Amino acid sequence: MKNSLLEDRLFQVQTRQGSSSMALPEVLSALYEDEIISFDALQAHQEQAWYSFLVQLAAMAVVRANDGTIPDTAEEWRGALLTLADGNENAWRLVVPDLEEPAFLQPPVPEGSLDDANFKSDIPSPSNLDVLVTSKNHDVKQQRISHPDPEHWIYALVTLQTMEGYMGRGNYGIVRINSGYGSRPFLGLSPELSFGARFLRDLNVLVDQHDDLTTLYDIEDGHTLIWTVPWNGEKSSALPLRKCDPYFVEVCRRIRFTEEGGDIVCWRATSKGQRIDAPSSLNGRTEDPWTPVDSEEEKSLTLSGEGFTYEKLQEIVFGEYVRPASLQRHNGDDGAMYLTARAMVRGQGKTEGLHHRIIPIPEEVYGLFPDKETMDELADRAKQRVKLVSKVESNVLRPAVAALLSAGEDEDVDWEQVQPWIDAFDDTVDDHFFDYLWASVEAEDEAEAEHEWEAFLRNEAEQQFDEAQDSVPLPNIRRWEALSAARSVFHSRIDDVLDGASSTAPSTAPIA
């Protein structure tokens, strides 16, 4: 069985020239040239883990194994990867019979025997290995793999070892999240959305920043590939964070692959603590290049099941959070940019969905990012706009639709029946919030920009109210009374909230 990531072309990829098979060094070389479009066997919920793994690995290869120079060829990448593993090719093989040797993302087993170390072979396929437990989000569909290839196991293993949280006693999670049930988010900027363009931009960011990350890490001799260090699962065998490189590739579980009849068999064992020893007060603040930190609560971001809403993103971008390295302006940035946000939201024993969002940032707006005064003004504007949306929902739409549902009578309202129109309004705002915000930056007249925003809100609120009037069932005997009462509530309150802005805004946002 071919199982060397350095030598064997285990990865099926789509390039700008067509389909191709590549070994890991060839993957890194092709990404640097922006040649790879996609990885055939990579599932949606694995993309973030695979991308982050490749960027961290490449950055350490450059800084720690190639004198700060990005390799020119696949062969040079191979040499740098081998240097990271202290010359041990076993660290890049999926199956290594000698259990006291490392295998890819599989720490050495000091006991020398899977039986003696209490390993169990109860993971029949890659589908059972990684973080996707169960999902109530229809965007996340786990593919059942009946005949897995090595690359299926690789993607699942990378996702498990670098993204997983706490899954019950003996199954501890990564250190880069703020709690056992947290998740590792990804937020970054890039000039284009291709895998290669994002890879190149983030690689340069990580290489430039590496030597400044001395507070938590050992930038010269810290552990890079955590799986090369023996692990018996005892608390005493945990590796101190202080003895790791800033971009260390984590392994949170004791996993080992064997081969039977040409197929991979996956074995696992429990541990008595996390692999990486860090103070609990750190709360996931590990200077991860893609993870924002809540500056008030002093913990890394854990996304809720609501996902990357406009409210959450404006908090992250405009100051409620410490922005990670990839979300900051970099010296090489030029022109318009894209903000990419991605996270697999975890719950207790379940997955609450894969959330992915892309926000285009016009060149004129991105050029202002280094200007603190302008950014502070934009932050204040964004916050005020969020508050205004909330006022339209709570002071206008909610009571107006409630008046409809109560048919003009003074009686209790089932507020859950009101919510669909509030949600529809909020979804429309969510779709256009940043387009209108960026347009306000480019506008010559700030007051006119605010008027256009208020007109947009009025227009969308009126549309939802009209739809409610058309769809709410009303008894004929009280229909006109209910409509009159609801319309009175809506029009009087929206004039108060929006200062009389007319509904002249288009139903779609301006083109950014």
Secondary structure, 3 states (H helix, E strand, C coil): CCCECCCCCCEEEEECCEEEEECHHHHHHHHHCCCEEEECCCCHHHHHHHHHHHHHHHHHHHHHHCCCCCCCCHHHHHHHHHHHCCCCHHHHECCCCCCCCCECCECCCCCCCCCCCCCEEEECCHHHCCCCCCECCCCCCCCCCCCCCHHHHHHHHHHHHHHCCCCCCCCCCCCCCCCCCCCCCEEEEECCCCHHHHHHHHHHHHHHHHHHCCCCCCCCCCEEEHHHCCCCCCHHHCEEHHHEEEEEECCCCEEEEEEECCEEEEEEECCCCCCEECCHHHCCCCCCCCCCEECCCCEECCCCCCCCCHHHHHHHHCCCEECCHHHCCCCCCCCCEEEEEEEEEEECCEEEEEEEEEEEECHHHHCCCCCHHHHHHHHHHHHHHHHHHHHHHHHHHHHHHHHHHCCCCCCCCCHHHHHHHHHHHHHHHHHHHHHHHHHHHHCCCHHHHHHHHHHHHHHHHHHHHHHHHHHCCCCHHHHHHHHHHHHHHHHHHHHHHCCCCCCCCCCCCCCC
